């Protein structure tokens, strides 16, 4: 019985060490998103997921940080022409198109919400107060 209690105590100690050890270091923000949820990621980490891979000496996260530094925010990126993205070192046509498509999806979602708010007075009161 005593050995069983010691075994349980060892297992409990090991489990607690795992729970309270340092937060895991993800190799890419996609792992962090999967484990913690999108709301826990920075703008650069979300953008890095769209970029997916970097280039030699510049990981996707660094490219994302550079893009945000150049345009200031997602809002600053939103209406930029495609050529401005393609010109950024580490982006090319495919990565730029992926970012561009994400902004278009967001734009369409916003337009749907705006349309619904214009058409539905109850929803407008609920959302806007």
C-alpha positions in Angstrom: 0.0 0.0 0.0 2.8 2.4 0.9 4.5 1.8 -2.5 1.3 2.5 -4.3 1.0 5.9 -2.4 4.6 6.7 -3.3 3.9 6.0 -7.0 0.8 8.2 -6.9 2.8 11.0 -5.3 5.5 10.7 -7.9 2.9 10.8 -10.7 1.2 13.8 -9.2 4.5 15.6 -8.8 5.4 14.9 -12.4 2.0 16.1 -13.6 2.3 19.3 -11.6 5.8 20.0 -13.0 4.4 19.6 -16.5 1.4 21.9 -15.8 3.5 24.6 -14.2 6.6 24.4 -16.4 7.4 27.2 -18.8 4.9 27.8 -21.5 5.7 25.8 -24.6 7.7 27.4 -27.3 6.0 26.9 -30.7 8.0 26.6 -33.9 5.3 28.5 -35.7 2.3 30.5 -34.6 -0.1 28.0 -36.0 0.7 25.7 -33.0 0.0 28.5 -30.6 -3.3 29.3 -32.3 -4.3 25.6 -32.2 -3.4 25.3 -28.5 -4.5 28.7 -27.1 -6.9 30.2 -29.7 -6.6 33.0 -32.2 -7.4 35.7 -29.7 -4.1 35.0 -27.9 -2.0 35.7 -30.9 -0.5 39.0 -31.8 -1.2 40.6 -35.2 2.3 39.6 -36.4 1.7 36.0 -35.4 -1.7 35.9 -37.2 0.0 37.4 -40.3 2.8 34.9 -40.1 0.3 32.1 -40.4 -0.8 33.5 -43.7 2.8 33.9 -44.8 3.5 30.3 -43.7 7.2 30.1 -44.6 10.0 32.6 -44.5 13.1 32.8 -46.6 16.7 32.1 -45.6 17.5 34.3 -42.6 14.0 35.7 -42.4 11.3 33.5 -40.8 7.7 34.2 -41.5 7.3 35.9 -38.1 10.0 38.4 -39.0 8.5 39.1 -42.4 5.1 39.7 -40.7 6.7 42.1 -38.2 8.4 44.0 -41.0 5.0 44.3 -42.9 3.2 45.6 -39.8 6.1 48.1 -39.2 5.9 49.3 -42.8 2.1 49.8 -42.8 1.5 50.4 -39.1 -1.4 48.0 -38.6 -3.9 45.8 -40.3 -5.9 48.9 -41.1 -2.9 50.4 -42.8 -2.5 47.3 -44.8 -6.1 47.0 -45.8 -6.3 49.1 -48.9 -2.7 48.8 -50.2 -2.2 47.8 -53.8 -0.9 44.2 -54.4 2.4 45.6 -55.8 3.3 47.0 -52.4 3.2 43.5 -50.8 5.0 41.8 -53.7 7.8 44.3 -53.3 8.5 43.3 -49.7 11.5 40.9 -49.2 10.2 37.5 -48.3 6.9 37.9 -49.9 6.2 36.9 -53.5 3.1 36.5 -55.6 1.6 33.6 -53.7 2.1 35.0 -50.2 0.9 38.4 -51.2 -2.2 36.9 -52.9 -2.9 35.0 -49.7 -2.7 38.1 -47.6 -4.8 40.0 -50.2 -7.4 37.3 -50.2 -7.7 37.4 -46.4 -8.3 41.1 -46.5 -11.0 40.6 -49.1 -12.7 37.9 -47.0 -12.7 40.3 -44.0 -14.0 43.1 -46.2 -16.9 41.0 -47.4 -17.7 39.9 -43.8 -17.8 43.6 -42.7 -20.0 44.5 -45.7 -22.5 41.7 -44.7 -22.6 43.0 -41.1 -23.1 46.6 -42.3 -25.9 45.6 -44.6 -27.6 43.6 -41.8 -27.2 46.6 -39.4 -28.8 48.9 -42.0 -31.7 46.6 -42.6 -32.5 45.4 -39.1 -33.4 48.1 -36.6 -33.5 45.7 -33.6 -30.1 44.3 -34.4 -28.8 47.9 -34.8 -30.1 48.8 -31.3 -28.7 45.6 -29.8 -25.3 46.1 -31.3 -25.0 49.9 -31.2 -27.0 50.6 -28.1 
